[in-house]
């Protein structure tokens, strides 16, 4: 089931993804081409490479719902719902849990900001988009089928730290992100995959 669902996940570069399921769901669209109209757009925090009103406009329609935190909400228009870590929303059958997302050894993403990762349940699959985060204790309590994890270092986890996160979460499938745009390279994704060989299945997606 996870393997077949993974074919519905499209990496748009950096932290951006589109899921073509019962609903069209985007995460953190940035420097994207126009795509299918979004049912849901989930935005983790207000840094320019995650909250990009210009990119949101390419996929936003009258019925699109945007779910984000308070800082990003100030930059966006339309049907915007504010979510805090620990809160849940159920939007037309899609369950969304706000998950903490923060740095532990750097100051780019302070915990006090209340920025987000997302645990989304759709079509019976639980997808975790970690946002811009380090390896944090909250991860070990998540029940996840597919985990989208940053691997580039600098602003987020390194590949080595992301391996520890994947081993704590134990998803059915892990997909690396946050590389190839602002920071990080394909090698970070490969290092992540190789270190988890035989422990956690990893899929490196080509940019759509």
Secondary structure, DSSP 8 states (H G I E B T S, - for coil): -HHHHHTTEEEEETTEEEEESSSEEEES--S----S--SEEE----STTT--HHHHHHH--TT-EEEE-HHHHTT--SEEEE--TT-EEEETTEEEEEEE---SSSSSS-GGG--EEEEEEETTEEEEE--S----GGGGG---SEEEEE-B-TTS-BHHHHHHHHHHH--SEEEEES-SSSS--HHHHHHHHHHTTTTS-B----B-
